[in-house]
Amino acid sequence: MDIRRVVTGHSDEGKAVFVSDEMVAPVTLALLPGNEFHRLWGADTKVTFPDDGARPSAELYFPPIDGFRFGFFTIPPDGGSGAPADLDVDAAIEEFRVKLPGLDEHLETDHPGMHTTATIDYGIVVSGEAILELDDREKVTLHPGDTYVQNGTRHRWSNKGDVPAVIAVTLLGAHHRNVN
């Protein structure tokens, strides 16, 4: 799914203007078929107005302290097709690292999908059904319109439904005593 991103700014005379109106294609990965990541906007520094509407620098998937990210992510139903049998795993891992830089550094290899980040995440489920799992397998199922505030806790996402779950999310870089 492509998502439309409309950006405003200011003209040289100080008037509000539309500076960008474009469709943004998702980041997709061979390693995670059905998952989509829309990296719509973000910055690695304190927020300032980009009057010309230029997209600020946001290199890594997760923001540093004082940085932020805005986007969507899509979780396919559990038990989907999975990675193809003939997948070149080394190439798929490299693709993952290039397209979503820094994300892999937060994933726990011995607990697939579990991760902890130095961010405060605000999200709203747009469609589908998403399951948020915390420590000790504690889970909550979120439906369209449900929101969450994720305060740097260890978690993973899943989807027991039969359609993809789409979540709009804003991530704010924060100090976290357990995450670099």
Secondary structure as UniProt FT lines:
FT   STRAND          3..10
FT   TURN            12..13
FT   STRAND          16..24
FT   TURN            30..31
FT   TURN            33..34
FT   STRAND          36..43
FT   TURN            51..52
FT   TURN            65..66
FT   STRAND          68..75
FT   TURN            78..79
FT   TURN            85..86
FT   HELIX           89..99
FT   TURN            101..102
FT   HELIX           103..106
FT   TURN            109..110
FT   TURN            112..113
FT   STRAND          119..127
FT   STRAND          130..133
FT   HELIX           135..137
FT   STRAND          139..142
FT   TURN            144..145
FT   STRAND          147..151
FT   STRAND          155..158
FT   STRAND          165..173
FT   TURN            177..178
//
